């Protein structure tokens, strides 16, 4: 039975064949194009990228974001560039993983040049690290030794060297790098930093609570660092803070890592002690009885690892055992006070 | 079609058409299955289009492979280093076109030590002309915007003033290459144009800490020859650096340890990242040069796995002492 008239049937066939032919040709086109696809030809452009429609920075003026942060007497030397994790390497090459592994979101950067002296210019780099803790991590692990800690910022996570200034502001880690060590440029860099503090809006300036857990006595100012992962090469030690102490003329490195609870802290401390032994550490007799079984000789240095409440803590690579134990006791006492205070609440 | 015609659409006809549609769908499914490529796309480069960098090395001279010169003035130390190896005439012949590949990876001032020093590049250009070169090209394929890198580092101006032609990367200067025995450099674009007609190749690089590789020196300097999304190689940084040492056979490398970037590399950013070591190394063996250079970063040879890999691949020796390097000092 075939009730469709012949003319209509032929028309249907013709249309169907045409449509199938078009689909077939599209398929061939896709096949040819994909055969020629080469990822290496598709590098991400290094040219300036448009700023996002939602401004990262809120300023008083409706101008491009970073331009409004330039210090007085300076002009733009380049446009604002924005980098994301996919192309961050184009800006900082081998240092990109340090940021990406620490929660990097975006980098905004621009250069400014002095109106009066073309040899004086600076580059502003604003890293959005998502959280203050992440920003503190990249700030602290890169902090230059013997740099001047700046007190003009609060909290005082800022320092400067002869040509640059580094600080954190909320979730941002910020670098201002000068082209020379001139006094004029140095003043302009500080002015730019203050301008950023005043203009760059952040949700809330929050202190990092772990930093206040380090006893203040003998603490080397600005020495705290945060390792978000693999502290001292051990996978179990993440979110680990370190700080340096000057005790009896010796520099000692203390560390702490707050875990979810007492059991986890004990387990991590035990695992880290095993890790040390596997890597050549030898248990040694402690002078302080309370540190027995927690003190090790590690290729001529002293390692101490213990837990108090939810904290894993210790001393890393100390040259003198007596001083190391003194620092360990300071830490343990502070944690006990903290733990008791918390449990009393 | 009218309603009447539709009403005559019978069961047998419906089944026949449904069957045909089913066969067509099944055919498409089978075709998709057969055409599916689980390994993904591959570069569409014909073997005959692949290029190979020339061998720019000069004949070996026992006892004149490597020189290490102490001094704070880069122009003087490089002069002395090359003189110790037999003079510029050993490396540059009259009529040569010389390509100099400094590390100009970043748009930062020379003061920060993240790029080759302009004074050193200028002196090398001058030496090449002194040796009889008819043309000297200074070129790099930087990470940052090339114009900014050459301008802000001061290398562009210094090279031009010394009489060199500065060549910035352009798309047509890239060609595909495959490194024989290479695992990573396969059908990969390299910055080939400036070296195609060159007779000699000289690398100039500072000694820097490198967050990913441990150190950036002579061998890592060749990373600038890679095109495409070269950051993918950071996942296997030791292999790619060793393969670069296999791929590039330079005439000479100059490793500048006058000021060494000890931390926060490869970008640095602060003068305080630098330590003055007042040392410059010239060598025809970049593996040997880097093996000495790592000591200036307080690293052992074993701290940089790419040195062992490069030696294993016969790209050079990491036992630089076996070359009896020539030591000298200039005031």
Interface residues (C-beta under 8 A of the other chain):
Chain A: X1 X2 X3 X4 X5 X8 X31 X34 X35 X36 X37 X38 X39 X40 X41 X42 X43 X44 X46 X47 X78 X89 X90 X91 X92 X93 X94 X95 X96 X97 X98 X111 X121 X123 X142 X144 X145 X146 X147 X161 X162 X163 X164 X175 X177 X179 X180 X181
Chain B: X1 X5 X8 X9 X10 X12 X13 X35 X41 X42 X43 X44 X45 X105 X106 X107 X108 X109 X111 X112 X143 X144 X145 X148 X152 X187 X188 X189 X210 X211 X212 X213 X216 X227 X228 X229 X231 X234 X237 X263 X264 X265 X266 X267 X269 X270 X271 X272 X273
